[in-house]
Amino acid sequence: MRGPGINNFDLAVFKNFRFSERANLQFRTELFNVLNHPQYLNPGTSATFNVDPTAPAGSFPTRYVQTNTTFGVITGTRDPRTIQFGLKLNF
């Protein structure tokens, strides 16, 4: 079974401020999933089967019913857009 693809773009922007010959400060902005595309998780891949309780006794062949209702169903997403800021002092 195949899951949905990933369409993810990240972006980082930074600016350096020089205070002296040896010291500078860097301001960073990092954006993860910058276009905010939905990133779906893989669908459920396990199936559970039990004997069908509504089948007549002694029926052949034995009938089974699926008891796991998440097989093939996408039940969640990955993280949405995340923005992070940072300062770095180099000396």
N, CA, C and O atoms as a MOPAC input file, in Angstrom:
PM7 MOZYME 1SCF
protein

 N      0.84500 1    -1.16600 1     0.00000 1
 C      0.00000 1     0.00000 1     0.00000 1
 C      0.89500 1     1.23500 1     0.00000 1
 O      1.88000 1     1.29900 1     0.73600 1
 N      0.55000 1     2.19100 1    -0.81300 1
 C      1.30900 1     3.44000 1    -0.88100 1
 C      0.61500 1     4.53900 1    -0.09800 1
 O     -0.61200 1     4.62100 1    -0.03900 1
 N      1.43200 1     5.36500 1     0.49100 1
 C      0.90200 1     6.51100 1     1.21100 1
 C      0.99800 1     7.76300 1     0.35400 1
 O      1.54600 1     7.71700 1    -0.74700 1
 N      0.47400 1     8.88100 1     0.84300 1
 C      0.54300 1    10.13200 1     0.09200 1
 C      1.97200 1    10.66000 1     0.06300 1
 O      2.77000 1    10.36000 1     0.95100 1
 N      2.28500 1    11.43600 1    -0.94800 1
 C      3.61800 1    12.02100 1    -1.07000 1
 C      3.81900 1    13.16600 1    -0.08600 1
 O      2.88700 1    13.61200 1     0.58400 1
 N      5.05300 1    13.62100 1    -0.02200 1
 C      5.39500 1    14.74400 1     0.85500 1
 C      5.75600 1    15.93000 1    -0.01500 1
 O      6.59100 1    15.81400 1    -0.91300 1
 N      5.14400 1    17.05300 1     0.23900 1
 C      5.37700 1    18.28700 1    -0.49500 1
 C      5.78500 1    19.33600 1     0.53100 1
 O      4.94200 1    20.07600 1     1.03800 1
 N      7.08100 1    19.39900 1     0.83600 1
 C      7.55900 1    20.19700 1     1.95600 1
 C      8.67900 1    21.12700 1     1.49200 1
 O      9.65100 1    20.67700 1     0.88400 1
 N      8.54500 1    22.42300 1     1.77900 1
 C      9.57200 1    23.39900 1     1.45200 1
 C      9.93800 1    24.16600 1     2.71800 1
 O      9.06100 1    24.65700 1     3.42900 1
 N     11.24300 1    24.26600 1     2.99700 1
 C     11.74900 1    24.99900 1     4.15700 1
 C     12.50400 1    26.22500 1     3.66700 1
 O     13.02200 1    26.24300 1     2.55100 1
 N     12.56100 1    27.25500 1     4.51700 1
 C     13.21700 1    28.50000 1     4.15300 1
 C     13.92500 1    29.05500 1     5.38300 1
 O     13.38100 1    29.02000 1     6.48700 1
 N     15.13400 1    29.56600 1     5.19100 1
 C     15.87700 1    30.21600 1     6.27300 1
 C     16.39300 1    31.56500 1     5.76100 1
 O     16.94500 1    31.65400 1     4.66500 1
 N     16.20500 1    32.60500 1     6.56800 1
 C     16.68000 1    33.94400 1     6.24300 1
 C     17.46000 1    34.44200 1     7.45200 1
 O     17.00700 1    34.31500 1     8.58900 1
 N     18.65100 1    35.01600 1     7.19600 1
 C     19.41600 1    35.52900 1     8.32800 1
 C     20.11100 1    36.82600 1     7.93900 1
 O     20.34000 1    37.10600 1     6.76300 1
 N     20.44000 1    37.61000 1     8.96700 1
 C     21.11600 1    38.89200 1     8.79900 1
 C     22.20500 1    38.98300 1     9.84800 1
 O     21.95600 1    38.74600 1    11.03000 1
 N     23.41200 1    39.32600 1     9.42300 1
 C     24.54300 1    39.49000 1    10.33600 1
 C     24.74700 1    40.97300 1    10.64600 1
 O     24.73500 1    41.80700 1     9.74200 1
 N     24.93200 1    41.29400 1    11.91700 1
 C     25.23800 1    42.65000 1    12.37400 1
 C     26.62600 1    42.61700 1    12.98900 1
 O     26.83500 1    41.93900 1    13.99600 1
 N     27.57200 1    43.32800 1    12.41100 1
 C     28.95300 1    43.34200 1    12.89600 1
 C     29.13700 1    44.51000 1    13.85700 1
 O     28.87900 1    45.65900 1    13.49800 1
 N     29.58900 1    44.21600 1    15.09100 1
 C     29.81900 1    45.24700 1    16.10900 1
 C     31.27400 1    45.68500 1    16.14400 1
 O     31.57000 1    46.86000 1    16.36100 1
 N     32.15600 1    44.76400 1    15.93700 1
 C     33.59200 1    45.07000 1    15.89000 1
 C     34.24200 1    44.03700 1    14.98100 1
 O     33.56400 1    43.23400 1    14.34000 1
 N     35.56300 1    44.07500 1    14.94000 1
 C     36.27200 1    43.11600 1    14.07900 1
 C     36.07500 1    41.68100 1    14.55500 1
 O     36.11500 1    40.75500 1    13.74500 1
 N     35.86100 1    41.48300 1    15.86100 1
 C     35.75500 1    40.12800 1    16.41500 1
 C     34.34000 1    39.73200 1    16.83300 1
 O     34.09200 1    38.55100 1    17.07300 1
 N     33.42200 1    40.65900 1    16.92700 1
 C     32.09500 1    40.32600 1    17.45200 1
 C     31.00700 1    40.66200 1    16.42700 1
 O     30.99200 1    41.74400 1    15.84100 1
 N     30.11100 1    39.71400 1    16.23400 1
 C     28.94000 1    39.98000 1    15.40800 1
 C     27.73600 1    39.21300 1    15.95100 1
 O     27.87600 1    38.22600 1    16.67300 1
 N     26.57900 1    39.68500 1    15.59000 1
 C     25.32500 1    39.09100 1    16.03800 1
 C     24.55400 1    38.65500 1    14.79600 1
 O     24.44300 1    39.40600 1    13.82700 1
 N     24.03000 1    37.44900 1    14.83500 1
 C     23.25300 1    36.93900 1    13.71000 1
 C     21.80400 1    36.74900 1    14.14700 1
 O     21.52800 1    36.09000 1    15.15000 1
 N     20.88200 1    37.33500 1    13.38100 1
 C     19.44700 1    37.14200 1    13.59900 1
 C     18.95500 1    36.19300 1    12.51800 1
 O     19.18400 1    36.43100 1    11.33200 1
 N     18.27100 1    35.10400 1    12.92100 1
 C     17.79800 1    34.07400 1    11.98300 1
 C     16.28900 1    33.92000 1    12.08300 1
 O     15.70400 1    34.03200 1    13.16100 1
 N     15.67300 1    33.66100 1    10.94000 1
 C     14.27800 1    33.25800 1    10.87500 1
 C     14.23100 1    31.99600 1    10.02700 1
 O     14.69700 1    31.99100 1     8.88800 1
 N     13.67000 1    30.93100 1    10.57900 1
 C     13.56400 1    29.65800 1     9.86400 1
 C     12.09400 1    29.27800 1     9.76400 1
 O     11.37900 1    29.28500 1    10.76600 1
 N     11.64900 1    28.95400 1     8.58400 1
 C     10.26900 1    28.55000 1     8.33900 1
 C     10.28200 1    27.11700 1     7.81000 1
 O     10.92800 1    26.82700 1     6.80300 1
 N      9.57200 1    26.23000 1     8.48800 1
 C      9.46300 1    24.84600 1     8.07600 1
 C      8.06800 1    24.63800 1     7.50600 1
 O      7.08400 1    25.05800 1     8.11400 1
 N      7.97100 1    23.99500 1     6.34600 1
 C      6.72600 1    23.84200 1     5.58600 1
 C      6.16000 1    25.22900 1     5.28300 1
 O      5.00900 1    25.52900 1     5.60000 1
 N      6.98600 1    26.06200 1     4.66800 1
 C      6.67400 1    27.46900 1     4.45800 1
 C      5.39500 1    27.67600 1     3.64700 1
 O      4.69800 1    28.66400 1     3.87700 1
 N      5.05800 1    26.79300 1     2.71400 1
 C      3.83700 1    26.94600 1     1.92400 1
 C      2.61400 1    26.36800 1     2.62500 1
 O      1.49800 1    26.48400 1     2.11700 1
 N      2.80800 1    25.75400 1     3.77000 1
 C      1.74200 1    25.21100 1     4.61200 1
 C      0.85900 1    24.19600 1     3.87600 1
 O     -0.36200 1    24.19200 1     4.03700 1
 N      1.49000 1    23.33700 1     3.06800 1
 C      0.75200 1    22.26100 1     2.40300 1
 C      0.41900 1    21.18500 1     3.42300 1
 O      1.23300 1    20.90300 1     4.30300 1
 N     -0.75500 1    20.57900 1     3.32900 1
 C     -1.07500 1    19.48600 1     4.26200 1
 C     -0.18400 1    18.28000 1     3.98700 1
 O     -0.00100 1    17.88900 1     2.83400 1
 N      0.36300 1    17.69900 1     5.03600 1
 C      1.24900 1    16.53800 1     4.94600 1
 C      0.55700 1    15.38600 1     5.65100 1
 O      0.62800 1    15.27400 1     6.87500 1
 N     -0.10800 1    14.53200 1     4.89400 1
 C     -0.88200 1    13.44500 1     5.48700 1
 C      0.00700 1    12.27800 1     5.88400 1
 O      0.99500 1    11.98500 1     5.21200 1
 N     -0.34800 1    11.61500 1     6.97600 1
 C      0.36800 1    10.42100 1     7.41900 1
 C     -0.02200 1     9.24300 1     6.53200 1
 O     -0.98000 1     9.32400 1     5.76300 1
 N      0.72200 1     8.15600 1     6.64300 1
 C      0.41000 1     6.95400 1     5.87300 1
 C     -0.87800 1     6.32200 1     6.38600 1
 O     -1.20600 1     6.45200 1     7.56600 1
 N     -1.60600 1     5.64200 1     5.51200 1
 C     -2.84500 1     4.98300 1     5.95500 1
 C     -2.54200 1     3.77000 1     6.82000 1
 O     -1.43700 1     3.22900 1     6.78800 1
 N     -3.53800 1     3.34800 1     7.59500 1
 C     -3.39800 1     2.15700 1     8.42100 1
 C     -3.15200 1     0.92600 1     7.55800 1
 O     -3.78900 1     0.77200 1     6.51600 1
 N     -2.23900 1     0.04600 1     7.97100 1
 C     -1.86700 1    -1.10100 1     7.14300 1
 C     -2.11900 1    -2.43900 1     7.82300 1
 O     -1.75800 1    -3.47400 1     7.26300 1
 N     -2.71100 1    -2.46100 1     8.98300 1
 C     -2.97500 1    -3.74500 1     9.63000 1
 C     -4.47900 1    -4.01200 1     9.62100 1
 O     -5.29400 1    -3.11000 1     9.81800 1
 N     -4.81600 1    -5.27100 1     9.38900 1
 C     -6.22200 1    -5.67200 1     9.36800 1
 C     -6.39900 1    -6.84200 1    10.33000 1
 O     -5.55000 1    -7.73100 1    10.40600 1
 N     -7.50200 1    -6.83200 1    11.05900 1
 C     -7.82300 1    -7.89300 1    12.00700 1
 C     -9.14500 1    -8.52100 1    11.58500 1
 O    -10.12000 1    -7.82000 1    11.31600 1
 N     -9.16600 1    -9.84800 1    11.53000 1
 C    -10.37600 1   -10.56300 1    11.13400 1
 C    -10.78200 1   -11.52400 1    12.24100 1
 O     -9.92800 1   -12.18100 1    12.83700 1
 N    -12.06800 1   -11.61100 1    12.51600 1
 C    -12.62500 1   -12.55800 1    13.48500 1
 C    -13.72100 1   -13.36500 1    12.79900 1
 O    -14.24800 1   -12.96500 1    11.76100 1
 N    -14.05000 1   -14.49200 1    13.38500 1
 C    -15.11400 1   -15.32800 1    12.84500 1
 C    -16.42700 1   -14.56200 1    12.89700 1
 O    -16.73900 1   -13.90900 1    13.89300 1
 N    -17.19000 1   -14.64800 1    11.81900 1
 C    -18.46200 1   -13.93400 1    11.72000 1
 C    -19.47600 1   -14.53800 1    12.69700 1
 O    -19.84700 1   -15.70100 1    12.54500 1
 N    -19.93600 1   -13.76700 1    13.70700 1
 C    -20.87500 1   -14.31500 1    14.67800 1
 C    -22.28000 1   -14.54000 1    14.10500 1
 O    -23.07900 1   -15.26400 1    14.70000 1
 N    -22.58600 1   -13.92600 1    12.95600 1
 C    -23.91800 1   -14.09700 1    12.36500 1
 C    -23.98200 1   -15.27900 1    11.41200 1
 O    -25.05300 1   -15.59800 1    10.89600 1
 N    -22.84200 1   -15.94100 1    11.16900 1
 C    -22.82400 1   -17.09200 1    10.26000 1
 C    -23.52400 1   -18.27800 1    10.92100 1
 O    -23.42200 1   -18.44100 1    12.13700 1
 N    -24.23300 1   -19.11300 1    10.15300 1
 C    -24.87300 1   -20.29600 1    10.72400 1
 C    -23.82100 1   -21.25000 1    11.29600 1
 O    -22.71200 1   -21.34800 1    10.77000 1
 N    -24.16700 1   -21.93300 1    12.34800 1
 C    -23.23400 1   -22.84900 1    13.00700 1
 C    -22.82400 1   -23.95200 1    12.04500 1
 O    -23.66500 1   -24.53000 1    11.35600 1
 N    -21.51800 1   -24.24400 1    12.00000 1
 C    -21.00200 1   -25.31600 1    11.16000 1
 C    -20.99300 1   -24.99300 1     9.68500 1
 O    -20.85700 1   -25.90000 1     8.86400 1
 N    -21.13400 1   -23.72700 1     9.31500 1
 C    -21.12400 1   -23.37500 1     7.89200 1
 C    -19.72400 1   -23.55300 1     7.32100 1
 O    -18.72200 1   -23.34300 1     8.00500 1
 N    -19.68000 1   -23.94300 1     6.06100 1
 C    -18.40300 1   -24.12400 1     5.39100 1
 C    -18.44800 1   -23.36200 1     4.08100 1
 O    -19.44600 1   -23.50400 1     3.37500 1
 N    -17.49800 1   -22.59600 1     3.70200 1
 C    -16.29100 1   -22.26200 1     4.46300 1
 C    -16.61600 1   -21.26200 1     5.57500 1
 O    -17.63500 1   -20.57200 1     5.53000 1
 N    -15.74000 1   -21.20000 1     6.56300 1
 C    -15.94000 1   -20.30400 1     7.69400 1
 C    -15.89200 1   -18.86300 1     7.20500 1
 O    -14.99700 1   -18.49100 1     6.44600 1
 N    -16.85200 1   -18.05600 1     7.63700 1
 C    -16.89000 1   -16.65200 1     7.23300 1
 C    -16.19300 1   -15.79900 1     8.28900 1
 O    -16.30100 1   -16.04800 1     9.49000 1
 N    -15.47600 1   -14.78800 1     7.80800 1
 C    -14.75900 1   -13.87300 1     8.69600 1
 C    -15.21700 1   -12.45000 1     8.41400 1
 O    -15.63800 1   -12.13300 1     7.30200 1
 N    -15.13300 1   -11.60400 1     9.42000 1
 C    -15.43400 1   -10.18200 1     9.26300 1
 C    -14.23700 1    -9.37700 1     9.75300 1
 O    -13.53800 1    -9.76700 1    10.68900 1
 N    -14.02100 1    -8.23900 1     9.09300 1
 C    -12.91100 1    -7.36800 1     9.49300 1
 C    -13.34900 1    -6.54900 1    10.69600 1
 O    -14.40400 1    -5.91500 1    10.67200 1
 N    -12.53100 1    -6.56500 1    11.75700 1
 C    -12.88200 1    -5.82300 1    12.97400 1
 C    -12.07200 1    -4.54500 1    13.13100 1
 O    -12.40200 1    -3.70500 1    13.96800 1
 N    -11.01400 1    -4.38600 1    12.33600 1
 C    -10.19900 1    -3.17600 1    12.39600 1
 C    -10.74000 1    -2.21200 1    11.34200 1
 O    -10.66800 1    -2.51300 1    10.15100 1
 N    -11.27100 1    -1.08000 1    11.74100 1
 C    -11.90600 1    -0.15900 1    10.79900 1
 C    -10.96300 1     0.91700 1    10.28600 1
 O    -11.41500 1     1.80800 1     9.56700 1
 N     -9.65900 1     0.88100 1    10.62000 1
 C     -8.73200 1     1.90900 1    10.14800 1
 C     -7.84000 1     1.42100 1     9.02100 1
 O     -6.92700 1     2.14500 1     8.62500 1
 N     -8.06100 1     0.23600 1     8.49000 1
 C     -7.24300 1    -0.25900 1     7.38000 1
 C     -7.48100 1     0.61600 1     6.14800 1
 O     -8.61500 1     0.77000 1     5.69300 1
 N     -6.39400 1     1.18700 1     5.61400 1
 C     -6.49100 1     2.02700 1     4.42800 1
 C     -7.00000 1     3.43200 1     4.68100 1
 O     -7.24100 1     4.17500 1     3.73000 1
 N     -7.17200 1     3.81800 1     5.94200 1
 C     -7.70700 1     5.13900 1     6.28300 1
 C     -6.57700 1     6.02000 1     6.81800 1
 O     -5.79600 1     5.58800 1     7.66600 1
 N     -6.49400 1     7.23500 1     6.32900 1
 C     -5.52400 1     8.21300 1     6.83500 1
 C     -6.13800 1     8.88400 1     8.04900 1
 O     -7.21700 1     9.47000 1     7.96400 1
 N     -5.44700 1     8.79800 1     9.18400 1
 C     -6.03400 1     9.28600 1    10.43400 1
 C     -5.33000 1    10.50600 1    11.01900 1
 O     -5.67300 1    10.93600 1    12.12100 1
 N     -4.35500 1    11.07400 1    10.31200 1
 C     -3.67700 1    12.23600 1    10.88500 1
 C     -2.80500 1    12.95900 1     9.87700 1
 O     -2.67400 1    12.53700 1     8.72800 1
 N     -2.20700 1    14.06500 1    10.33100 1
 C     -1.32000 1    14.86200 1     9.49100 1
 C     -0.02500 1    15.14800 1    10.23500 1
 O      0.05400 1    15.02200 1    11.45700 1
 N      0.98000 1    15.53300 1     9.47100 1
 C      2.23500 1    15.97600 1    10.07400 1
 C      2.07400 1    17.42700 1    10.53400 1
 O      1.00400 1    18.01900 1    10.39700 1
 N      3.14700 1    17.98200 1    11.07500 1
 C      3.09100 1    19.33900 1    11.62200 1
 C      2.78000 1    20.37900 1    10.54800 1
 O      3.24200 1    20.24800 1     9.41500 1
 N      2.00400 1    21.41100 1    10.88800 1
 C      1.75900 1    22.49700 1     9.93900 1
 C      2.98000 1    23.42800 1     9.88000 1
 O      4.05300 1    23.07400 1    10.36900 1
 N      2.81900 1    24.59500 1     9.29400 1
 C      3.92500 1    25.54900 1     9.19800 1
 C      4.45200 1    25.87600 1    10.59000 1
 O      3.68400 1    26.10300 1    11.52500 1
 N      5.77700 1    25.89600 1    10.70600 1
 C      6.43400 1    26.23900 1    11.95800 1
 C      7.43800 1    27.35000 1    11.67100 1
 O      8.19700 1    27.27000 1    10.70600 1
 N      7.44300 1    28.39400 1    12.51200 1
 C      8.37100 1    29.50500 1    12.36600 1
 C      9.22400 1    29.58000 1    13.62900 1
 O      8.72100 1    29.48700 1    14.74900 1
 N     10.52600 1    29.75100 1    13.41800 1
 C     11.44900 1    29.79400 1    14.55300 1
 C     12.40200 1    30.96900 1    14.35000 1
 O     12.91600 1    31.19100 1    13.25400 1
 N     12.62500 1    31.71200 1    15.42900 1
 C     13.54400 1    32.84800 1    15.40800 1
 C     14.74000 1    32.51900 1    16.28700 1
 O     14.62300 1    31.76000 1    17.24900 1
 N     15.89100 1    33.09200 1    15.95300 1
 C     17.06800 1    32.83600 1    16.77600 1
 C     18.07400 1    33.97200 1    16.68800 1
 O     18.15100 1    34.69500 1    15.69500 1
 N     18.84700 1    34.10400 1    17.76900 1
 C     19.96800 1    35.05000 1    17.82600 1
 C     21.22200 1    34.26300 1    18.14100 1
 O     21.21700 1    33.38300 1    19.00100 1
 N     22.31000 1    34.58800 1    17.43100 1
 C     23.57700 1    33.92100 1    17.68100 1
 C     24.66700 1    34.98700 1    17.79200 1
 O     24.86200 1    35.79200 1    16.88200 1
 N     25.36400 1    34.97600 1    18.91300 1
 C     26.44600 1    35.91900 1    19.14200 1
 C     27.77800 1    35.22300 1    18.90600 1
 O     28.10100 1    34.24400 1    19.57700 1
 N     28.54800 1    35.73200 1    17.95000 1
 C     29.88700 1    35.20500 1    17.65700 1
 C     30.92500 1    36.21300 1    18.13000 1
 O     30.84900 1    37.40100 1    17.81900 1
 N     31.90000 1    35.71000 1    18.89400 1
 C     32.98900 1    36.61200 1    19.33500 1
 C     34.30100 1    35.87600 1    19.34500 1
 O     35.33200 1    36.45700 1    19.68500 1

